[in-house]
């Protein structure tokens, strides 16, 4: 999981420059898989945000959990509503890795909205089973990001479920699509390209196993 302190630290003052109106703006330091990026390009903020370094050779673990008895249905396995809840958590963690987190959303009046989601159930999860979600970016466009989450048993590594989600970057007040920040696009493309080139995407093709 990511360190939430990444999203609260301030960069050193030496990393800031001053414009002609004496307002302080973040110095540009955008790198695809680096840790620092400007938080805004319109001079409305004088802070920079430190981001986690992306691991280009593996899928990122975006959620870990254990199945509780109260999450079971009458079939005695985890009900589908709880799969959806964990995938939702994983989505926000993955977006935060790209720089799309509450810190960014609040200061720029932006948000993400889901446009489309598909899910495949591969095997059942029972009470007490530990699981984790591994995530990556499948596609990034001007205003949208398509991500994929893979839910695995911790004990065996077996694939229990997977989902793909298409999200759009919006103006939270006007409620219309907006272009993604360049640095977010760079990080998403880096993650997508690294996963494909490393062969780590083969994890998606694991066979199902009976729960």
C-alpha positions in Angstrom: 0.0 0.0 0.0 1.1 3.6 -0.4 2.3 5.9 2.3 -0.4 8.6 2.8 2.3 11.0 4.0 3.3 11.3 0.3 0.2 13.5 -0.1 0.8 15.9 2.7 4.5 16.8 2.5 5.7 20.1 1.2 8.7 20.4 -1.2 11.6 22.6 -0.2 11.3 26.4 -0.8 14.2 26.2 -3.3 11.9 24.3 -5.6 9.6 27.3 -6.1 9.8 30.3 -8.4 8.0 33.7 -8.3 6.1 35.2 -11.3 5.9 38.8 -12.3 3.0 39.5 -9.9 5.0 38.2 -6.9 2.7 35.2 -6.5 4.5 32.0 -5.8 4.1 29.1 -8.3 5.6 25.6 -8.4 8.7 25.1 -10.4 8.1 22.6 -13.2 9.6 19.2 -12.2 7.4 16.7 -14.1 8.9 13.3 -14.8 7.0 10.2 -15.8 8.0 7.9 -13.0 9.4 10.5 -10.5 8.2 11.7 -7.2 7.5 15.4 -7.6 5.1 17.4 -9.7 3.5 20.8 -9.7 0.0 20.8 -8.1 -1.4 23.5 -10.4 -0.4 25.5 -13.5 -2.5 28.6 -12.9 -0.6 30.0 -10.0 -3.3 29.3 -7.5 -1.1 27.2 -5.3 2.5 27.7 -4.1 3.0 24.1 -3.0 4.3 21.0 -4.8 3.2 17.5 -4.0 5.4 14.5 -3.5 4.2 11.4 -5.2 5.2 7.7 -4.8 7.7 6.4 -7.3 6.0 4.0 -9.7 7.4 0.4 -10.0 7.6 -0.1 -13.7 8.2 -3.9 -13.5 5.2 -5.1 -11.5 1.5 -4.6 -10.9 0.8 -2.3 -8.0 -0.9 -3.7 -4.9 -3.8 -1.3 -4.3 -5.8 -3.1 -1.7 -5.4 -5.9 0.9 -8.2 -7.4 2.9 -9.7 -10.4 4.7 -13.2 -11.8 4.1 -15.4 -11.4 7.2 -18.3 -13.7 8.1 -20.7 -10.7 7.7 -19.7 -10.3 4.1 -21.0 -13.8 3.2 -24.3 -14.4 1.5 -26.6 -17.5 1.6 -24.2 -19.2 -0.8 -21.6 -19.0 1.9 -19.1 -16.9 -0.1 -18.3 -13.2 -0.3 -21.2 -11.4 -1.8 -20.7 -9.5 -5.0 -21.3 -6.1 -3.4 -18.1 -6.5 -1.4 -16.1 -7.2 -4.5 -17.3 -3.9 -5.9 -16.4 -2.1 -2.7 -12.8 -3.4 -2.7 -12.4 -2.6 -6.4 -13.6 0.9 -5.7 -11.0 1.3 -2.9 -8.3 0.0 -5.3 -9.4 2.5 -8.0 -8.8 5.5 -5.7 -5.4 4.2 -4.6 -4.3 3.7 -8.2 -5.5 7.2 -9.1 -3.6 8.6 -6.2 -0.4 6.9 -7.5 -0.9 8.9 -10.7 -1.4 12.1 -8.8 -5.3 12.2 -8.9 -6.0 12.3 -5.1 -8.1 14.4 -2.8 -5.2 17.0 -2.4 -5.3 17.5 -6.2 -9.1 17.4 -6.5 -9.8 19.9 -3.8 -7.3 22.5 -5.0 -8.2 22.3 -8.6 -12.0 21.7 -8.5 -11.6 18.5 -10.3 -13.0 14.9 -9.9 -13.2 11.5 -11.5 -16.4 9.8 -12.5 -17.0 6.2 -13.7 -18.3 5.8 -17.2 -18.1 2.0 -17.6 -17.3 -1.1 -15.6 -17.1 -4.8 -16.4 -16.3 -7.5 -13.9 -15.5 -11.2 -14.2 -15.9 -13.6 -11.2 -13.4 -16.4 -11.4 -13.6 -18.2 -8.1 -15.3 -17.9 -4.7 -13.8 -16.3 -1.6 -14.7 -17.8 1.8 -14.7 -16.3 5.3 -11.2 -15.8 6.7 -9.4 -15.8 3.3 -6.9 -13.0 2.7 -6.8 -11.4 -0.7 -5.1 -8.5 -2.5 -5.8 -6.4 -5.5 -3.1 -5.7 -8.1 -3.8 -2.9 -10.5 -2.5 -1.2 -13.7 -3.5 1.3 -16.4 -4.8 -0.2 -19.6 -5.3 3.0 -21.6 -5.0 6.7 -21.1 -6.6 9.3 -23.4 -7.1 13.1 -23.3 -9.8 13.0 -20.6 -10.2 9.3 -19.6 -8.3 6.5 -18.0 -9.1 2.8 -18.3 -7.8 0.8 -15.4 -7.8 -2.9 -14.5 -7.9 -4.6 -11.1 -7.1 -8.2 -10.4 -8.2 -9.7 -7.1 -6.0 -12.6 -5.9 -6.0 -15.0 -3.0 -2.9 -14.3 -0.9 -2.3 -18.0 0.0 -2.3 -19.4 -3.5 -2.1 -16.4 -5.8 -5.2 -17.7 -7.5 -7.4 -15.2 -9.4 -10.8 -14.7 -7.8 -12.1 -11.8 -9.8 -11.0 -9.0 -12.2 -12.6 -5.8 -13.4 -11.9 -3.0 -15.9 -13.2 0.5 -15.2 -13.3 3.5 -17.5 -13.1 6.8 -15.6 -13.4 10.4 -16.9 -11.6 13.5 -15.5 -14.2 16.3 -14.9 -14.7 19.8 -13.6 -16.4 19.2 -10.3 -18.5 22.4 -10.6 -19.4 22.4 -14.3 -19.7 18.6 -14.4 -18.1 18.3 -17.7 -15.0 16.4 -19.0 -11.6 18.1 -18.7 -8.2 17.1 -20.1 -6.0 15.2 -17.7 -2.9 17.0 -16.4 0.2 16.3 -18.5 2.1 14.8 -15.6 -0.7 12.4 -14.8 -0.8 11.3 -18.4 2.9 10.8 -18.3 2.8 8.6 -15.2 -0.2 6.6 -16.5 1.6 6.0 -19.8 4.8 5.0 -18.0 2.9 2.5 -15.9 1.0 1.0 -18.8 4.1 0.7 -21.1 6.3 -0.8 -18.3 3.7 -3.4 -17.4 3.3 -4.5 -21.0 7.0 -4.5 -21.8 8.0 -6.4 -18.6 5.5 -9.2 -19.2 3.9 -8.7 -15.9 0.5 -8.5 -17.6 0.6 -12.3 -17.9 -0.7 -12.3 -14.3 -4.1 -11.4 -15.8 -4.3 -14.8 -17.6 -4.1 -17.1 -14.6 -6.5 -19.9 -14.6 -9.5 -20.0 -12.4 -9.6 -22.2 -9.3 -12.5 -23.6 -7.4 -13.1 -21.8 -4.0 
